[in-house]
């Protein structure tokens, strides 16, 4: 049987000429979450992202053997 976890991260857009500012600023936090779950025995199986207004929602889906 497998155990699943979902982690959601939210980033807000700001006025800037750098169109990739969210990608650049989120890398460190996403890596921290990946490392945190890997230490608990989870592996990343899927990702998803959506936006609403000026917010970007990133979903990380993890699983491990129970």
N, C-alpha and C positions, 0 to 999 in steps of 0.2 A: 504494500500500500504506500502511496506517495503522499507527502505533505506539501501544501502549497502556501505561498505568501505573495502578497502584492504590496509593492511600495510605490507611493505616488509622490512626485516632486513637482512643485509649482514655481514657475519663474515668470516675472513680469517684464514686459517690454518697456524700454525707455527711449526717449528721444536721443538719437545718436546717428552719426553717419556710418557707423559700423553695423552692417546688416547681420553679422554673425556674433553679436555681443552675447546673446543668450547661450549659444553653443560654447563659446569661450569661457564664460563664467560658470557654466554648469558642469564642466568636465571634472573638476576636483570633487564636487559633492557626489556626482554619480559614481566616481571611482571609490569614494569612501563607502557608499552603500554596497557596491559590488564586493569590496573586501570584507565588510561587516557580515554579509550573508554567506560568503565563502567560508569564513571562519566557523560558521554554524553548520556547515555541511551542505548548504544550498548551492544550486547552480542556476544561472540565468537561462531561462528557456524562451522568453519572448519579451518584446517591448512594444509600447504603443505610445502615441502622443496625440494630443488634440489641443485646440486653442479656443478660448472663449474671451472675447474682448481683447484686452492687452495681456492676458495670462496664457502661458503655455503649460500644459499639464503633461508630465512624462510619467508613464507607468512602467514599472519593472516587475516582471513575473518570474518568481523563483520556485523551484521544486527540490525536494530531497526524498530519499527513501526513509520511511518512518520506522 
